[in-house]
Amino acid sequence: MKKFALAAFCLGALITSSFAQDSYPSRTIRLIVPFAAGGPTDVFARQYAERMSAALGQQMIVENKAGAAGAIGSAEVARASADGYVLLFGTASTHGLYNLLSKNPQYDSLKDFSPVAIVGSAPAVIAVNLSQPGDLKSLVAAVKANPGKLQYGSPGTGTFLHLTGEMFKTKAGGLDIPHIPYKGSAPAMNDLLGNQIGMVIDTVGTSLQQFRGGKVRILAVASAKRSELAPDIPTVNEALGINDFEAGLWSVVAAPAATPAAIIEKLSKATARVMADASFKEQLGKIGIDPITDSTPATARAFIQSERERFKPIVEAAGVKTD
């Protein structure tokens, strides 16, 4: 009798779990953005959530859980119930760099999450003030002739754009360009405009206004192909005659690790439809984001792993560690 009761209980639990997955989603989904409201990641996440609400037939709402460079909100999702109703809109910082930088990590970006998709990337750019050379090859030559004279700014030590700058220095032949950390991209750009520094590593979306206004030069974009927003700007690879420099501030949608595969698959398919929508792709392009339309849970996981491996020697060489 006890064995029968146990078997019946297990079967009932299995049926209940299967029904829950089949009926997913049946209530509001929370999409956690681990950064402050109003920033580029938040804007992207809100546009994504709006379209996913329509695709899933259930509301997806954005909640901002900022702090510790994205670690607080990310850790909250890692600890959440694995039922598909709490998701993370993470970035290269939370999932590519965090475990390389943190002395005491609150989560592991691979072990503690089930990625749904890489949804977009904002290509990095190399921008200089008007007193600097007008093309990247000439800038590299000037730096080699006067090592340590040119300084570059980024949104802060250990950020994706800082480490992109360090990677550029290595790929361009071991350049001596001291790094100046700022508290965000805006103050770095202000000092570039004021000739306090000669170069910044930024994203195409946030630097384009100053470029179009003729206040700064964008010498190159760190993407595989030229940006549709500024097709006259060469890629770093084109400008330097190399073939392996790419850096984009990518975004990932992820769920807690134990989320059922059927739920991840539903989210993945809905995301693919949303990201392939022509009007959404156009909307994202206007804010400097290249949409990614062919990502799957498997390719997203492989990409995160490859990014961690790619930046590991850069982080080690820079000697950067955070609390």
N, C-alpha and C positions, 0 to 999 in steps of 0.2 A: 504493500500500500504506500509506504514512504517513497519507494522508488518511483511508483506511478505518479505520486503527487509532485515529486521533484521534476520528473520528465514533463509533466503538464505545465509546471511553472516555467521551465526553461523554454518550452515551445511557445507559451504565451508571451514571454519576454521577447522572443525572437520575432513573433508576429507583430507585437507592438512597435519594436524598433524598425521593422521593415515598413510598417504603415507610416511611421513618423518620417522616414526618409522619402517615401513615395509622395507624401503630402507636403513636403518641404517646398517653399516656405509657407508656414501657416500663420506667422505673425511678423512683426517688425524686425528687421535686421539692423543691428548697430554696426556702423563702420567707424572704427577708431582711427583718427588721424593723430599721430603722436607729436604734432607740432601746433603752434599757435594758429588761430583763425586768421584768414586774410592773406597768408603766404601762398606761394605758387603751388605747393603740395596740397594745401587745403582747397584752393580753387579747383584744381584738377579732381580731387576726391569728391567734391560736391557735384561737379558736372557728371562724373561717373555714377555717383549714387542716384542722381535724378533719373538717368537713363536705365540703370539697373532696376529701379523700382518699376518702371514700365515693362521691362523685359521679363521680370519675375512675377509680376502681378501682385507684388507685396512691397510695402514701403521699406526703403533703406535710408536710414538717417545717419548723418555724420555727427560724431562727438569728438571734440578736441581734447586730448589728454597730453598736454605739452610738458616738457621737462627732461633734463639730462640728455639733451641732444636726441630725443626720440625714444630713449630707453624706458621711460616710465609707462607710456602708453603701450609700447610693444610688449613689455613684460606683463601688463594687465591682460592683453589678449592671449599671450602664451599660457596664462593660468586660468583662462575662462573655460566654461563648459564647451566641450567639443561637439556642439550640435548645429553649427552653422549660423547661429544667430548673433555671434560676435566675431567680426572680421577686422583685419588690420589693413590700412593703406600705408604700407611701409615704403622705404626708399633705399637707395644705395648706402646711405649712412646707417640705417637701422639693420640692414640685412647683408650688406657687402663688407662694411668696415667695422661694425660694432665689436664683433668678437676678436678682431685683430687689435683693437685699440684699448679695450677695457681690461683693467687689472682684475676687477671683480665683476664679471658679467652676470646680469640678472637672467639671461636666457641665452640659448644657442639658436641662431637664425635658421639652422637646418634641422636640428633635432626637435625643436619645440614648436615647429610650424609645418602646416601642409600648404604649400604655395598653390594658389589658384592660377595666377598668370602674371607675367611681367606686362604691364599695360602701356607704358610709354617711357620716353627718354627725352630729357632736355639737354642737347649737346653743349658741352663746355666750349668756351671761346677764349682766345688770347687777345686781349684788348690793351692798347697803349695810348698814352696821351700824344698830342700833336707834335711834341718835340722829339719823338722817337722815330726811327726809320719807318718807311712806309710799307715794307714787306717783311715777312717773317725771316727769310734767308738773310737779309741785311741786318735784322735785329740780332740774330744768332752770331753773325760775324762781329758786330759791335760789342756784344757781350764777351766774346772770346778775346777781343783786343783790349777790353777794359773790365776784367773780371771783378765782380763784387760791386760795381758802380750802380748797375740797374737793380732796383728792388721791385718785388711784386707783392700785391695784396690779395688776400682771400677772405672769405667770411669767418675764418677762425682756424686755429690749430686743430688738426685732426679731421677737419671737414673734407668732404669728397673733393671739393675744388682745391683745397690746399694740397691734397695728395695727388691730384691731377697735375698741379704745378710741379710737384717734385718728380712725377713721372715724365713730364715734358723735359725737364732739365736733364734727366738721364738719357732719354731717347734722342735728344738733340746734341748729344756728345759730351755730357758731363758739365753743363753750364754752371757757373757761379753766379746765381741770382738769389740774394738773401730774401727770405720770406717775412712779410709783415702781416701778422694776424689782426683781423678786425672783428667786431661784433656784428657781423652781417655784411651783405653785399653792398648795401647803400653807403655806409661810411667809407668803404674801400673805394667805391666809385667817386665819392666826393673828393677824396684825397688824390685820386687820379686826375680829376678835372682841375684840381688846384695845384697840380705839378708837385705834390708831396711825394708821390711814388710814380714810377714810370710805366708800370704794367699791372694788370689784374687778370686773374683767372675767374671768369664769370660764366653765366649761361647765356645763350643767344637771346632768349626772351627778355631777360632783365637788362641787357646792355644795348639792345637794338635801338631804343629811343635816342640814347646819346649818340650812337653811331649815325643814325639818320639825321640828327640835328647837326652833324659835322663837328661834334665836340670831342669825339674819340675815334681812333681807328681800330677796327676789328681786323687783325691780321690773318686769322685763320680760325676755322671751326673744327672741333675735334670729333668729327663724325665720318662715317664711311663714304658719304656723298655730301655734296653741297646742300646747304639749307635752302628750302624753298622761300624762306623769308628774306634771304639775302644771297641770291644765286651768284653774285659777282665775287663773293668772298671764297677763297680756296680752302680746301681742307688742309689740316696740318700735314697729312701725307703728301698731298700735291705740292705744297709749299717747300717741303724739305726733301722731297724725293725718297720718302720712306713708305712703308706699307703696313705698319702695325700699331699706329697710334689712334686710338679711339677712346673717348671718355664722355659719357652722358650720365646725367643725374637721373637714374631710372627709378620707376615706381613699381611696387609689387603689391598685389592683393593676396593676403594669406589668412588662413584659419588656424586654430589650435591643432597641434599635431595629430590627435586621435580622432579628428573629424572623419566620419564615414566617407568612403570613397565615392559613394553614390551622390552625396551632397556636394563634394568637391567637383564632381563631374558636371552637376547641374549648374553650379556657379561658373565653371569654366566655359561651358557652352553659351551661357547667357552673356558672359564677358566677351567672348569672341564675336557674338552678334553685335554687341554695343560698340566694340572697338572698330568693327568693319563698316559702321554706318558712315556714309559719306559726309553728312552734315556735321557729325561729331568730329570726324577727322579734320574737317575744315576749321571747326571751332578751336580745336586744340592747336592747330598750326598757327593760329593768330596769337597764341600766348607762348609760342616757341617750343611746343612739345611735339615730338615725333611719335604718333601712335603706333603701338605694336599690335598687330592683328592676328598673328599666328602662334602666339604663346600657348602652351599647354601646361598642366601641372608638372609633367615630367621634364619638359624643356626649361621651365621656370626654375625648378630645383637644380638642374644641371648648370644653368646660367649663374645662379647665386653661388654655387660651389666654385665655378670658374673665376668669378669676380673676386672671391676671397683668396683664391690662389694667386691671381694676377697682382693683387695689391699687397700681398703679404711681404714680398721683398722691399716694396716701396715704403711700407710702414716701418719695417725693421731698419731700413737705411736712414729714415727720418728720425728714428728714436722717439717716436710719439707714443705715449700711453696716457690714458685718462683714468679717473677714479671709477 
